[in-house]
């Protein structure tokens, strides 16, 4: 990872860590801003997700928002494969199946009009 990408990731990690314990509105806003920054820079999140809790885990919310944006921009099996690889590499074993289930259901719902046949 080049130094500018590493700097972006470090800034995002610091910002998300500071959001732990924030109220839901602030946590969501901070996570959304971080996800958009990653997406616009063409970088996947490089942190590990250790829970599947939308109410308290800014890292999980950021990753969720990032992948939602990726699927919105490119609803394809390639995006699904990239997401599955990211989950395998960046989620703690104890929450991996919960993350997979939530994202599979959520992204399936969001993208059903792009991928389902009439």
JORAUR-V876269 format. One record per helix or strand of 2 or more residues. SS is the DSSP state (hx for helix, st for strand). FROM is the first residue (numbers start at 0). TO is the last residue. If there is no record, write none. Layout:
BEGIN
[[SS | FROM | TO] [SS | FROM | TO]]
END
This chain:
BEGIN
[[hx | 2 | 17] [hx | 23 | 40] [hx | 57 | 72] [hx | 76 | 89] [hx | 95 | 114]]
END
